[in-house]
Structures are given as structure tokens and as C-alpha cells.
């Protein structure tokens, strides 16, 4: 439908709307002669726009295409998004909103908005509307066309859902026997009871079993191709249990099999849990399809062969939007106040107790100063007492001093842990010492250190409690039985993260900005004196990147967000050896090729992750089956095949991932193999910077990958001639604390190699707390002179390796953590304005990157671009007018 003279069936949604003719309209918005377009103005909210009830004109299970011509006008900050949305109203359940199209308007003029939708069930009312620009911005609409892709289908409305409540599974409780269900490599049977009546349905009258299973992937399945829509999040709930083969508990999984239009297969894990033969349990998860598949089958699998899978009910429906969590309100957080009682032991060992059958006494001779990481957080502090707890008669590693702190902790507050620890004589080899928390039945790591001498060592870490516990105990454990343990000055205190940001902003200003003088010529000094200019930074040159997967490329919303907000990319799996050569000689580079094409098209640099992965569990079975000579040949072929194919296309390579946590290739091919991998990679592609890459380097919680261990490994590689060019810190971190992270960066910085956070993610159920965690990490990294780049390990819900780590919800809505990321990106762009001085110059200090200069003279407006590179000396930029 084009916009007629009046709005007729269209209605402004809580705002004003009117129609303009082409000849009386906005400049820059040309339309055909005699044509009209709608203007939606006085918009106070992003969701306000133009809407129309289309209930009577659509049918369930038919696919509709949307094509609209839209624009924006007013105080616009380009680019801005315009969205097409369906409002779905149900009589007996909450109204839901379905995004069906989106376009980014980057200039004055009309843009095409396209999308598709299909409804599995028919709501009581369907309203189509256009929304999106910021409040105050007018939305312009020239035309909207919605067509059915198969008109004959649309003229014959047909019900297609399983049970009328949005469930796309047909016959979900087996009331119609096994209709619509099939076995996946096995037999399926319907039951009203089993095991002499001991197993009966949890709900309804029947349940199904997948039986005579000979493989773990055998199970019960249903095809949902016609009823599932792309870019929609679905929630899966199945009631399941296991039976037979003397197996009492086993892993059960819900999986999606997807066949793409080019007949490639994808397997998407949805959910898994431990099921038992005693009770029905609920298997729950979510999924989203990025592209338009040819076929989609959902199935239950997992237990070992011979064990039956029982299914009582199966529900797959559009996931309800969860209201964002409110920011935590913490009364009297008491930042910097130690919650440990009698920490200085002035009252003997009162408030302390021995965990296990060991003995606690007070001794002297411990340090009088706070450990450095605590000092960085707390500032000037009174000296420690010099007293320590001496733990003797330890008969188990977990025995040590303990204290109950249940009532001292506040939820969603981040705590820093700090202490001095030392071990007695008699240890054989290095000993781990750990500050641990027993939170009900869960172990929480508060920090670890490895000790191999008789000196005092700093232990530092952090933690946060997000659910109300009934009991929390802190204890110190670790050395072997029979080795005495000493603890001094244990501090556990809430951290004021915001107060550290002031210091980080000053540090950032020093290392990420440069003094710039714009020197004007060509216009005559008298004519340019006093001329008003605007300087606006368009892009910060610092690498801010993210992980992506091949399937994400099928979702245009994901791609739009990526290219707008990141300038580097890393591939989650598609370059790993198990992906590019899953079976010997069977190569798959097409995914990586397509991802590289996207990067090249959008001027995005790429990291190569990874050539090898040292952890045993990640190595293909065919490699494990090779003898030493054949394995060496396979390693050489991998290097040659990958690096000659992509010479010059990846700026970095992680050569052998996680060498601090695994040793597969070293164990099988000898100590020299690691250095040789670096040397060969450098010979094959000298342009690429070669990285080590590992996790838990920065958080104090893993002695295998402490900064000291990492430094030792890097120096060892360099001594063998390995051209190590950079240090990768993955950055999968919980409840980060600035001084702990900064301490690790300072230690690694002495090597003089660039440091990158290569896989950064943070996790919290509360989006605001997640945003706080992310801000801590981004500010610490950006303010540290040794850090040269930051890569996030994803940002889109359902496409992250960790739960509650996303910045963008599954259907494209930015959450609080995402807003924090974009706010920091905006903070790190420089803007200024003023007048050219008597020397024909204008001076400012700005972040490194690309700038646009706007000069307004009496006769004309001039636009110039210039680049501020890194450098210690002031930059002089000549501007010829």
C-alpha cells in the first residue's frame, strides 16, 4: 500500500501523524509526481510510530514479505534504525512483540526496509507498525507493501500449531499416539505405564519411549520446518527420564538438526541435563535460527546405547521477553571495610576455627605492610600487626583456618580477597595455597598462589554472590598433608569500582590521546582569523573486536551491529583444525572464506584463532590415532595448508592455544614442537604476528596460568628461537577487580610484547552488574600502556560460550551491558570546536583515530578528514583552505 492523501487505516501510535505531498514535503525526500508520504512527529518514545490492524488479512503458517520506503528527519544522529514490528495480542496471555524488519538510515533520503514473517498460530489481533528512531526524530513513510509469498496458501487459511497456545510441536503430549513423531535411528513406542506401573506420566495420560537404541544420538524426533521462523528466539521445555540397561543417571540433550538451502548440515545444542531412572525432570533451553533453513528437526538424544529415553511432553514456543533486571540497590556497601573478624589476631584465634582436625595458634614474623593488590584498592592503610595464624597437624590438603561470614556479605557486591601466606618445611615440590569460600554446597575460588620456597607470598582474587545463601564459610587450604600453613592479614572487602575509574580516565588520557595542532593556510590569515570550526572523531583506531560464527552471517541484524561497532574479528570455531579438517583429508575452508570476505568488505581486520590447540580434549580422533612420524607430517601439512591459503589475510595467529593448560603435541612430538610451530608459521607468513594465548592469567584464580608461569613459558619459547610476537590473555573472567587485573598486566608488560585481551567475556544474571564487570575490564585494558587490543568473545545471546554474558538479546535488543559498551565507545571519541587563532591555528588533544573537520566561512562550508596516529610528540596537521 502506498500512502494516500489521508491516513485512512493507519493510526499514529501515541504521537502525531499527517500526510504531505511530494511537492510540499521535506528537501532531500523526492517521490514520484503527485505522490504522498506520511510524517510521524511529536514522538516521545522510540516505539511510537504508525500502525495498522492487519488481523483479517493474514493466515497462520503463510509467509509474508514486507517492503517499505522510510526515512527520518529532524535532529538526527546518523545512522539511525527504523524497525517493522508485529504486535500480537492474545486473549488469555500476555501481548508479545515480533520484530519483522529493520533498516539503518545513514543519510537524508529514502531507505528500503525489508523483512518476512510467518505466524505458527493466529493471535486474536495482529497490528503492524513502524518504529525506531530516537524521541524527537520524525519518521517518514512513503510506502508499505506486505505480500504473501504463496497467494494460494494465504487464500486457504489453515491451522498448523500443535495446541493453540503457541506451541509449534504437534501432538506434544502424545494424545494422538505417535502421530507426527518418529524414531531417530531407533524404535519409538507409546505407553500409559512401564515397570509394572512404577512409571506413569507426570501429566496427561501417555508418554513415549525411544527404545532399541544402539547409538547415543538415537532418540525421538519431530520435523518443525514449516512452523519455525528465523531470527525468533524459541524456548524448549521437555519432561524426560531414562529407563533400563542398569543406568541410573545419564546426560539427556535436546538438539536441533538444520539443513541449509545448499544442503549443508548444522547441529545446534539446545539444552542438556542429568536425567535419572527415578523421576521425571524438565529439560529446558533456547535456540534461534539465523538463516532460512531448508529443513529443521528437533530431537532428544544423549544416554548410552541400550538405555531408553522417556518423553512425557514437549513444548517449543516463542520465548517470552524477560524484563531487564533492575540495578542493584545496596544500602551501606561499606567499601574497603574488611568483613573478616579479628584479622590482626589481637584477640588470639577468636572468631577463627580449624577446618578439620588441625591446630591453630598465633605466631609472629609476618609482613607489616598490606599486599600490593590490596594497597592499590585501599590506599594508605595502617600497618598489619605482624601476627599470623600457624596451622599445624594437618592431615588433609583442605585443612586450615576458617571463619563464618554469612551475615557479613551483601548480594551483587564485588569483594576483593587479599592475604599473605607461607608454608612450612617438609614440602616436596611446589604447593598450591587457596583462599576458598564454601557457599552452601558450592566451592568458590577466592584466589590461589603456588609456593616453592619459605617466603611470604601475596594471594589475591575476587568473588561475588548473586543468590541468597544460607551459609558462607571462608577457609584457607592447599598444601599437602603434614605441611604447616601460615596466614596473615586476610582481607575481604567490597570494592568501590567507580572510584578507580577516575584514575583510569587520567591514565587513558595520557596514553590514548595526542596533542594536535591544525595549521591553516591558503585562505589568507586575515580571512581565516576567528573562523569557527568543528572537529569530530569518526572512528577510534584502537582495536575493539568480537568473535563471530559462520551462522551469524545469515542474520543481517547481527552483521549490521558487528560492522557498526567493531573493527576487528575473530572466528569462534571456523579456523580451528577440528573444523577445517574434521576427518583426514576432508577439508572445510568455505566457512572461514565467507567470514573473511565479510571482513574485507567492511574493512575489518581478522585474528587467526587458532592453528593448533594443545588441550587433549580438542584434538580430532584421527590425529590421536597417528604414529609419531605421521603426526609430525600432519602438523606440517596443517601449517602449510592454512598459512599458504591465507597468507597476509590474518593479522595475528594464536599458534598453539592454551599451552599452560594442555600438552598434547608436546607429549607426542617432543618439547621442540612448540617453538618449531612458531618458526614454521613465521616462515610461511612473515606478515602475521604470532601469539601465545591462555586463560585465567589475569584473575589470580589458577596457579597453572599465573603471570609468572606465563612469563616463564614465553621466555622459554624465545630462548628456543620462537618468534613470539604477542601475548594473548583470553579474559573469561568473573567479578573482576581492577588492581588484580592490572597487577597481571604490569607483570606481563615487562616482556615488552603487545598484550591483547583475545576472548573477553563477563557474566552476571543482572545486566547492570554485567555492565559494571565489562566496564572494569574495558577501562583497565584501555588504560594500560601494554595493551594493544580488546576482542570480545561474542555479544549476541544464544551465540556465546557462557550464559548471561551477552550484550544484545537474541532478537536484537540492546541490554544494559550493551549500552555500557556503546557508551564507552562514545566516551573514547573526541569532539571539540572553537575559532582559528591569530597564528592561523587550532589546538586540541584527542584520541587516536580518524577525524572530520568542518569549517564554516562566510562564503562556503569546507569538510576535511585527517588521522591522528600514535605518537609522543605533538602532531601538526596542515589544512589547505
ZAMARGU-4260 file (C-alpha; in steps of 0.2 Angstrom, whole numbers, plus 5000, padded with zeros to 4 digits):
<rodrens>
0) 5000/5000/5000 | 5006/5017/4996 | 5002/5032/5007 | 4986/5040/5001 | 4980/5058/5003
5) 4974/5054/5021 | 4980/5041/5033 | 4964/5031/5032 | 4968/5014/5040 | 4984/5020/5048
10) 4985/5027/5065 | 4999/5036/5074 | 5004/5027/5090 | 5003/5040/5104 | 5010/5053/5093
15) 5005/5064/5078 | 5004/5059/5060 | 5000/5068/5044 | 5002/5067/5025 | 5012/5078/5014
20) 5013/5079/4995 | 5029/5077/4986 | 5030/5095/4981 | 5027/5102/4998 | 5037/5090/5008
25) 5055/5089/5015 | 5070/5093/5005 | 5080/5078/5000 | 5065/5066/5000 | 5060/5066/4982
30) 5045/5055/4977 | 5035/5052/4961 | 5025/5067/4955 | 5008/5068/4963 | 5014/5055/4977
35) 5012/5057/4996 | 5021/5052/5011 | 5017/5051/5030 | 5026/5061/5043 | 5025/5054/5061
40) 5030/5068/5073 | 5029/5073/5091 | 5037/5056/5096 | 5042/5055/5114 | 5047/5036/5114
45) 5057/5025/5102 | 5042/5014/5099 | 5030/5027/5094 | 5026/5027/5075 | 5012/5022/5063
50) 5002/5007/5065 | 4988/4997/5056 | 4977/4982/5061 | 4981/4968/5049 | 4972/4953/5058
55) 4959/4950/5045 | 4971/4949/5030 | 4984/4936/5036 | 4983/4917/5039 | 4994/4906/5051
60) 5008/4897/5043 | 5009/4908/5027 | 5025/4918/5024 | 5023/4936/5021 | 5036/4948/5014
65) 5037/4967/5019 | 5044/4981/5008 | 5044/4999/5014 | 5052/5015/5009 | 5056/5025/5025
70) 5066/5040/5031 | 5070/5051/5046 | 5070/5070/5048 | 5074/5082/5062 | 5089/5082/5075
75) 5095/5065/5068 | 5112/5057/5074 | 5115/5046/5058 | 5115/5031/5057 | 5098/5028/5065
80) 5087/5012/5064 | 5069/5010/5058 | 5060/4994/5063 | 5045/4985/5057 | 5036/4976/5071
85) 5021/4965/5074 | 5011/4967/5090 | 5002/4950/5094 | 4988/4951/5106 | 4981/4935/5114
90) 4965/4935/5125 | 4972/4924/5138 | 4991/4928/5138 | 5002/4942/5138 | 5004/4953/5122
95) 5021/4949/5113 | 5031/4959/5100 | 5039/4951/5085 | 5052/4961/5075 | 5050/4958/5057
100) 5061/4970/5048 | 5075/4983/5051 | 5085/4995/5041 | 5099/5008/5045 | 5096/5025/5039
105) 5113/5033/5036 | 5109/5049/5026 | 5095/5060/5021 | 5083/5052/5009 | 5073/5036/5007
110) 5079/5019/5013 | 5072/5002/5009 | 5066/4992/5024 | 5063/4973/5020 | 5058/4958/5031
115) 5047/4942/5032 | 5036/4934/5045 | 5025/4919/5047 | 5014/4915/5062 | 5013/4897/5068
120) 4996/4901/5077 | 4984/4915/5074 | 4983/4928/5088 | 4967/4937/5092 | 4974/4953/5085
125) 4989/4957/5074 | 4995/4975/5072 | 5009/4980/5060 | 5019/4996/5065 | 5034/5005/5060
130) 5045/5012/5075 | 5063/5015/5080 | 5071/5032/5078 | 5076/5042/5094 | 5062/5053/5103
135) 5060/5069/5094 | 5065/5062/5077 | 5051/5062/5064 | 5048/5046/5055 | 5044/5047/5036
140) 5035/5033/5027 | 5032/5034/5008 | 5025/5016/5005 | 5022/5000/5014 | 5019/4983/5005
145) 5015/4967/5013 | 5013/4952/5001 | 5010/4933/5004 | 5024/4923/4996 | 5012/4910/4991
150) 4995/4918/4987 | 4985/4902/4986 | 4991/4897/5003 | 4985/4914/5010 | 4968/4911/5002
155) 4966/4894/5011 | 4969/4898/5029 | 4975/4883/5039 | 4978/4879/5057 | 4996/4872/5060
160) 5001/4873/5078 | 5001/4859/5090 | 4990/4865/5104 | 4984/4883/5100 | 4994/4891/5114
165) 5010/4895/5103 | 5017/4878/5104 | 5024/4873/5087 | 5026/4855/5092 | 5012/4844/5085
170) 5004/4831/5097 | 5015/4837/5111 | 5008/4825/5125 | 5005/4810/5113 | 4986/4811/5115
175) 4986/4806/5096 | 4998/4792/5099 | 5014/4794/5089 | 5007/4804/5075 | 5020/4817/5069
180) 5034/4809/5079 | 5047/4797/5073 | 5062/4787/5079 | 5080/4794/5075 | 5089/4778/5071
185) 5079/4768/5084 | 5061/4762/5088 | 5048/4773/5097 | 5034/4766/5107 | 5019/4774/5116
190) 5015/4769/5135 | 5002/4773/5148 | 5014/4765/5161 | 5030/4755/5162 | 5040/4744/5175
195) 5024/4736/5182 | 5015/4753/5185 | 5030/4761/5194 | 5032/4773/5179 | 5017/4784/5175
200) 5015/4800/5166 | 5019/4816/5176 | 5005/4825/5166 | 4992/4818/5154 | 4988/4800/5150
205) 5003/4794/5139 | 5021/4796/5136 | 5033/4789/5123 | 5049/4779/5124 | 5064/4779/5112
210) 5070/4761/5113 | 5082/4749/5105 | 5095/4762/5104 | 5112/4757/5098 | 5120/4775/5097
215) 5120/4789/5109 | 5112/4800/5095 | 5097/4789/5093 | 5081/4796/5100 | 5064/4804/5097
220) 5061/4817/5084 | 5049/4829/5075 | 5051/4840/5060 | 5046/4858/5063 | 5052/4866/5046
225) 5035/4874/5042 | 5032/4881/5059 | 5049/4889/5065 | 5054/4906/5060 | 5071/4914/5058
230) 5078/4927/5070 | 5065/4922/5083 | 5070/4915/5100 | 5062/4899/5105 | 5060/4891/5122
235) 5061/4872/5123 | 5053/4863/5138 | 5053/4844/5138 | 5048/4832/5153 | 5060/4817/5152
240) 5068/4802/5161 | 5078/4787/5157 | 5075/4768/5159 | 5084/4752/5158 | 5101/4745/5155
245) 5106/4747/5173 | 5110/4765/5170 | 5103/4776/5184 | 5108/4793/5178 | 5114/4799/5161
250) 5115/4815/5150 | 5100/4819/5140 | 5101/4833/5127 | 5089/4842/5116 | 5097/4846/5099
255) 5092/4854/5083 | 5097/4847/5066 | 5096/4860/5052 | 5099/4858/5034 | 5103/4874/5024
260) 5097/4878/5007 | 5114/4872/5000 | 5111/4855/5009 | 5125/4858/5022 | 5120/4851/5040
265) 5121/4860/5056 | 5119/4853/5074 | 5113/4866/5087 | 5114/4861/5105 | 5098/4867/5114
270) 5099/4860/5132 | 5106/4846/5142 | 5104/4839/5160 | 5107/4824/5170 | 5092/4813/5170
275) 5088/4798/5181 | 5078/4782/5181 | 5069/4788/5197 | 5060/4804/5192 | 5054/4815/5178
280) 5064/4830/5175 | 5062/4846/5165 | 5074/4849/5151 | 5075/4867/5146 | 5084/4878/5134
285) 5083/4891/5120 | 5088/4892/5102 | 5087/4904/5087 | 5089/4901/5068 | 5099/4915/5059
290) 5096/4909/5042 | 5081/4902/5032 | 5083/4883/5033 | 5078/4870/5020 | 5073/4858/5034
295) 5073/4858/5053 | 5071/4843/5065 | 5071/4844/5084 | 5076/4828/5094 | 5081/4821/5111
300) 5097/4811/5112 | 5111/4808/5124 | 5111/4792/5135 | 5122/4777/5131 | 5116/4764/5119
305) 5103/4752/5127 | 5096/4765/5138 | 5078/4771/5134 | 5073/4789/5133 | 5056/4793/5140
310) 5047/4809/5135 | 5030/4814/5143 | 5028/4831/5135 | 5037/4843/5123 | 5034/4862/5121
315) 5043/4873/5109 | 5036/4891/5108 | 5042/4909/5105 | 5052/4914/5120 | 5044/4927/5131
320) 5054/4943/5133 | 5061/4944/5151 | 5060/4961/5159 | 5078/4968/5162 | 5084/4966/5179
325) 5084/4982/5189 | 5101/4990/5195 | 5105/4983/5212 | 5102/4994/5227 | 5115/4991/5240
330) 5112/5000/5256 | 5128/5005/5265 | 5140/4995/5255 | 5155/4999/5267 | 5168/5000/5253
335) 5185/4995/5259 | 5179/4988/5276 | 5186/4971/5280 | 5172/4958/5284 | 5185/4946/5292
340) 5184/4947/5311 | 5200/4948/5321 | 5210/4948/5306 | 5225/4955/5315 | 5224/4942/5329
345) 5224/4954/5343 | 5211/4943/5351 | 5221/4927/5349 | 5211/4915/5337 | 5194/4921/5342
350) 5182/4921/5328 | 5193/4908/5319 | 5191/4889/5320 | 5201/4874/5312 | 5193/4866/5297
355) 5196/4848/5301 | 5207/4840/5314 | 5221/4853/5314 | 5228/4865/5326 | 5228/4884/5326
360) 5240/4895/5336 | 5246/4913/5334 | 5264/4916/5328 | 5274/4932/5324 | 5286/4937/5310
365) 5273/4940/5296 | 5274/4956/5285 | 5268/4973/5292 | 5263/4980/5275 | 5247/4976/5265
370) 5249/4965/5250 | 5251/4977/5234 | 5235/4972/5226 | 5225/4977/5242 | 5236/4993/5244
375) 5231/4998/5226 | 5212/4997/5231 | 5213/5003/5249 | 5226/5017/5248 | 5235/5022/5264
380) 5232/5010/5277 | 5238/5006/5295 | 5252/4993/5296 | 5247/4975/5299 | 5251/4968/5316
385) 5265/4956/5311 | 5255/4941/5319 | 5249/4926/5309 | 5239/4910/5311 | 5250/4895/5311
390) 5241/4879/5306 | 5249/4863/5311 | 5245/4844/5312 | 5236/4845/5295 | 5232/4828/5289
395) 5222/4833/5273 | 5225/4846/5260 | 5208/4855/5264 | 5213/4858/5282 | 5216/4876/5288
400) 5209/4891/5297 | 5191/4895/5294 | 5178/4909/5298 | 5159/4910/5295 | 5155/4926/5286
405) 5137/4923/5281 | 5129/4938/5289 | 5143/4950/5283 | 5141/4948/5264 | 5129/4958/5253
410) 5122/4951/5237 | 5128/4958/5220 | 5143/4967/5228 | 5160/4963/5222 | 5173/4958/5235
415) 5192/4958/5234 | 5202/4945/5243 | 5220/4948/5249 | 5232/4939/5261 | 5250/4935/5265
420) 5253/4916/5265 | 5268/4905/5269 | 5271/4886/5270 | 5282/4877/5282 | 5296/4864/5278
425) 5294/4847/5273 | 5285/4850/5256 | 5291/4840/5241 | 5288/4851/5226 | 5278/4867/5223
430) 5262/4869/5234 | 5246/4877/5230 | 5238/4888/5243 | 5220/4894/5240 | 5208/4906/5249
435) 5191/4897/5246 | 5173/4900/5251 | 5160/4887/5255 | 5144/4894/5248 | 5131/4882/5254
440) 5137/4866/5244 | 5147/4876/5231 | 5166/4880/5231 | 5170/4897/5226 | 5188/4902/5222
445) 5194/4917/5231 | 5212/4917/5224 | 5227/4905/5223 | 5246/4905/5223 | 5259/4892/5221
450) 5273/4892/5234 | 5290/4883/5232 | 5301/4892/5245 | 5300/4899/5263 | 5295/4917/5258
455) 5278/4926/5261 | 5268/4926/5246 | 5253/4938/5241 | 5237/4929/5237 | 5224/4940/5228
460) 5207/4937/5220 | 5189/4942/5220 | 5171/4935/5220 | 5153/4939/5221 | 5137/4931/5227
465) 5122/4933/5217 | 5109/4921/5225 | 5105/4922/5244 | 5115/4908/5253 | 5110/4900/5269
470) 5129/4898/5275 | 5145/4905/5269 | 5162/4900/5276 | 5179/4906/5271 | 5194/4895/5273
475) 5212/4893/5268 | 5218/4877/5261 | 5230/4869/5249 | 5247/4862/5255 | 5250/4844/5256
480) 5246/4834/5272 | 5259/4837/5285 | 5265/4854/5278 | 5262/4868/5290 | 5252/4883/5284
485) 5254/4902/5289 | 5241/4915/5286 | 5242/4934/5289 | 5231/4949/5286 | 5217/4941/5277
490) 5206/4955/5270 | 5189/4953/5261 | 5182/4969/5257 | 5169/4977/5245 | 5177/4986/5231
495) 5172/5004/5225 | 5175/5001/5207 | 5169/5019/5202 | 5182/5027/5212 | 5196/5018/5202
500) 5188/5024/5186 | 5194/5042/5190 | 5212/5036/5190 | 5209/5026/5174 | 5202/5041/5165
505) 5218/5051/5169 | 5229/5036/5163 | 5219/5034/5147 | 5221/5052/5143 | 5239/5051/5144
510) 5242/5035/5133 | 5227/5035/5121 | 5227/5054/5116 | 5239/5065/5107 | 5241/5084/5106
515) 5236/5090/5089 | 5238/5107/5081 | 5228/5111/5065 | 5238/5123/5054 | 5228/5133/5041
520) 5234/5140/5025 | 5228/5146/5008 | 5214/5157/5014 | 5225/5172/5019 | 5227/5175/5038
525) 5215/5189/5039 | 5201/5179/5031 | 5203/5163/5042 | 5206/5173/5059 | 5191/5169/5070
530) 5183/5157/5058 | 5173/5144/5068 | 5177/5126/5066 | 5171/5109/5072 | 5182/5094/5075
535) 5173/5077/5076 | 5181/5060/5078 | 5173/5047/5067 | 5182/5031/5072 | 5194/5027/5086
540) 5209/5017/5079 | 5211/5006/5094 | 5206/4988/5090 | 5189/4984/5098 | 5184/4967/5090
545) 5172/4952/5093 | 5170/4934/5090 | 5158/4928/5076 | 5152/4912/5069 | 5148/4907/5051
550) 5129/4906/5055 | 5129/4924/5062 | 5132/4930/5044 | 5114/4924/5040 | 5107/4936/5052
555) 5108/4954/5044 | 5104/4962/5062 | 5120/4953/5069 | 5130/4959/5054 | 5124/4977/5055
560) 5128/4978/5073 | 5145/4970/5071 | 5151/4981/5057 | 5145/4997/5065 | 5153/4993/5082
565) 5169/4983/5079 | 5184/4985/5069 | 5192/4968/5072 | 5185/4950/5071 | 5190/4933/5077
570) 5181/4917/5071 | 5174/4906/5086 | 5177/4889/5078 | 5179/4890/5059 | 5198/4891/5058
575) 5201/4878/5071 | 5209/4862/5065 | 5194/4851/5070 | 5183/4862/5060 | 5194/4864/5044
580) 5199/4845/5043 | 5187/4835/5054 | 5192/4819/5045 | 5209/4817/5037 | 5210/4824/5020
585) 5192/4831/5021 | 5194/4850/5021 | 5181/4864/5025 | 5188/4881/5022 | 5172/4888/5015
590) 5165/4895/5031 | 5182/4904/5035 | 5182/4911/5017 | 5165/4918/5018 | 5169/4926/5035
595) 5185/4934/5028 | 5175/4941/5013 | 5163/4950/5025 | 5178/4957/5035 | 5187/4963/5019
600) 5171/4971/5013 | 5169/4981/5029 | 5187/4985/5032 | 5188/4974/5047 | 5205/4966/5052
605) 5205/4947/5057 | 5214/4937/5070 | 5218/4919/5066 | 5212/4908/5080 | 5220/4895/5081
610) 5232/4885/5071 | 5234/4871/5085 | 5225/4868/5102 | 5236/4860/5114 | 5222/4853/5125
615) 5219/4834/5123 | 5200/4835/5123 | 5200/4847/5107 | 5211/4836/5096 | 5202/4825/5082
620) 5202/4807/5085 | 5211/4804/5068 | 5226/4814/5074 | 5226/4804/5090 | 5227/4788/5080
625) 5243/4793/5071 | 5260/4787/5075 | 5274/4800/5079 | 5280/4802/5061 | 5263/4803/5053
630) 5258/4815/5067 | 5273/4826/5063 | 5268/4826/5044 | 5250/4831/5049 | 5256/4845/5059
635) 5267/4851/5045 | 5253/4849/5032 | 5241/4859/5044 | 5254/4874/5045 | 5257/4874/5026
640) 5239/4872/5021 | 5232/4885/5032 | 5246/4898/5031 | 5249/4897/5012 | 5230/4898/5009
645) 5228/4914/5020 | 5245/4922/5018 | 5243/4941/5023 | 5224/4939/5027 | 5225/4936/5046
650) 5235/4950/5055 | 5238/4938/5070 | 5238/4919/5074 | 5236/4910/5090 | 5249/4897/5086
655) 5246/4884/5099 | 5231/4888/5110 | 5232/4885/5129 | 5249/4878/5131 | 5248/4882/5150
660) 5233/4870/5152 | 5237/4856/5139 | 5252/4847/5132 | 5245/4835/5118 | 5258/4840/5104
665) 5272/4842/5116 | 5269/4825/5124 | 5268/4816/5107 | 5281/4826/5097 | 5293/4832/5110
670) 5297/4849/5118 | 5304/4857/5102 | 5287/4856/5093 | 5280/4871/5101 | 5295/4883/5096
675) 5295/4874/5079 | 5277/4878/5076 | 5281/4897/5079 | 5296/4896/5067 | 5287/4887/5053
680) 5272/4899/5054 | 5283/4914/5053 | 5292/4907/5038 | 5276/4904/5029 | 5268/4921/5033
685) 5280/4933/5040 | 5267/4947/5040 | 5257/4939/5054 | 5260/4942/5072 | 5261/4926/5082
690) 5253/4925/5099 | 5253/4913/5114 | 5235/4913/5121 | 5229/4906/5138 | 5215/4909/5151
695) 5215/4913/5170 | 5230/4923/5168 | 5223/4940/5174 | 5211/4934/5189 | 5223/4926/5202
700) 5212/4910/5202 | 5223/4897/5193 | 5241/4894/5198 | 5244/4884/5181 | 5242/4901/5172
705) 5249/4914/5184 | 5258/4929/5176 | 5274/4921/5182 | 5271/4905/5174 | 5266/4913/5158
710) 5282/4924/5158 | 5292/4908/5161 | 5284/4900/5146 | 5286/4914/5134 | 5305/4916/5139
715) 5307/4898/5136 | 5300/4899/5119 | 5310/4914/5114 | 5326/4905/5120 | 5322/4891/5108
720) 5321/4904/5094 | 5302/4905/5093 | 5296/4922/5086 | 5283/4926/5099 | 5275/4942/5094
725) 5261/4945/5106 | 5253/4939/5122 | 5235/4934/5122 | 5225/4934/5138 | 5208/4926/5135
730) 5199/4936/5148 | 5185/4924/5153 | 5183/4932/5170 | 5171/4933/5184 | 5168/4948/5196
735) 5184/4957/5190 | 5193/4969/5202 | 5204/4982/5194 | 5220/4980/5204 | 5221/4961/5202
740) 5219/4963/5183 | 5231/4977/5182 | 5244/4968/5193 | 5244/4954/5180 | 5246/4966/5166
745) 5261/4975/5174 | 5270/4959/5177 | 5267/4953/5159 | 5272/4971/5152 | 5290/4969/5157
750) 5292/4957/5142 | 5289/4972/5130 | 5277/4962/5120 | 5260/4969/5115 | 5246/4961/5126
755) 5229/4958/5119 | 5213/4953/5128 | 5208/4939/5115 | 5192/4932/5121 | 5184/4944/5134
760) 5168/4940/5142 | 5160/4943/5159 | 5144/4935/5166 | 5130/4940/5178 | 5112/4937/5179
765) 5110/4956/5182 | 5113/4966/5167 | 5118/4981/5176 | 5131/4971/5186 | 5137/4963/5170
770) 5139/4980/5163 | 5150/4985/5178 | 5161/4970/5175 | 5163/4974/5157 | 5167/4992/5161
775) 5180/4987/5173 | 5189/4976/5160 | 5187/4988/5146 | 5194/5003/5156 | 5208/4993/5164
780) 5214/4987/5147 | 5212/5003/5138 | 5221/5012/5151 | 5236/5001/5152 | 5251/5005/5140
785) 5255/4987/5136 | 5238/4983/5130 | 5236/4985/5111 | 5218/4977/5108 | 5202/4970/5115
790) 5192/4956/5107 | 5175/4951/5115 | 5171/4933/5114 | 5154/4936/5106 | 5140/4948/5111
795) 5124/4941/5104 | 5113/4930/5116 | 5112/4911/5112 | 5129/4913/5102 | 5141/4915/5117
800) 5151/4901/5126 | 5144/4907/5143 | 5127/4911/5149 | 5122/4928/5155 | 5137/4936/5146
805) 5128/4944/5131 | 5126/4962/5126 | 5112/4960/5114 | 5097/4949/5117 | 5093/4935/5105
810) 5081/4945/5094 | 5092/4961/5093 | 5088/4971/5108 | 5102/4980/5116 | 5103/4976/5135
815) 5111/4986/5149 | 5128/4978/5147 | 5127/4983/5128 | 5123/5000/5132 | 5138/5002/5143
820) 5149/4996/5129 | 5142/5008/5117 | 5143/5022/5130 | 5162/5019/5132 | 5165/5018/5114
825) 5157/5035/5113 | 5167/5042/5128 | 5183/5037/5118 | 5179/5048/5103 | 5185/5066/5104
830) 5174/5081/5099 | 5179/5099/5100 | 5175/5116/5092 | 5182/5134/5093 | 5189/5148/5082
835) 5206/5149/5072 | 5218/5159/5082 | 5229/5174/5076 | 5243/5161/5071 | 5230/5153/5059
840) 5230/5138/5071 | 5218/5127/5082 | 5225/5116/5095 | 5216/5101/5104 | 5220/5084/5112
845) 5211/5069/5105 | 5211/5050/5104 | 5220/5041/5090 | 5209/5039/5075 | 5200/5047/5060
850) 5193/5064/5061 | 5182/5076/5051 | 5185/5094/5051 | 5171/5106/5047 | 5175/5124/5043
855) 5162/5137/5040 | 5167/5153/5031 | 5156/5167/5025 | 5155/5160/5008 | 5156/5142/5010
860) 5157/5126/5021 | 5173/5115/5019 | 5175/5097/5025 | 5192/5089/5028 | 5197/5072/5035
865) 5213/5069/5044 | 5221/5055/5055 | 5229/5056/5072 | 5241/5042/5074 | 5250/5036/5090
870) 5265/5047/5094 | 5273/5055/5109 | 5277/5072/5101 | 5263/5084/5096 | 5255/5081/5079
875) 5254/5096/5066 | 5241/5094/5053 | 5242/5106/5038 | 5225/5111/5032 | 5225/5120/5015
880) 5209/5130/5013
</rodrens>
